[in-house]
């Protein structure tokens, strides 16, 4: 486990300053709010097949490009906006992921309950599973992430498979996968 400044961290957090800051300040912390959760859902979809570090480094550009992930604004994006985003070197220029983000914003506006409430309804009871001792014990999917993915797809969303949903659950604090011994494991 990486140890800088006297703090022991999860093994993935020590490879870059952006990872350390993300690990220490955001990852696993309970996150609420439509904009914040729509951002995480969108960025996890953009991350699919890429390093999370790429997404972290491009996050400020993503926020500018996608109107701070305000679903009401992004839902109004049209073909000209998609074309503009495909030329924006600051973000991941993947047509399918860009179009999915716009589409998902529209779906968020159609929900019969707030996105926050919907996503958090899949959070498992905190004491259900033991804290992972190592990164190898951290799953890629869970029954809850599979159920979340199924429900989001039923509601018309794209790029929301079980692995992406589990990454969202970890990032937004629906689950706490800080490994035993990590300083954050005892602070949440």
Buried (B, 14 or more C-beta within 10 A) or exposed (E): BBEEEEBBBBBBBBEEEBBBEBBBEBBBBEBBEBBBBBBBBBBBBBBBEEEBBEBBEBBEBBBEBBBBBBBEBBBBBEEEBBEEBEEBEBBBEBEEBBBBBBBBBBBBBEBEEBBBEBBBEBBBEEEEBEBBEEEEEBBEBBEBBBBBBBBBBEBEBBBBBBBBBBBBBBBBBBBBBBBBBBBBBEEE
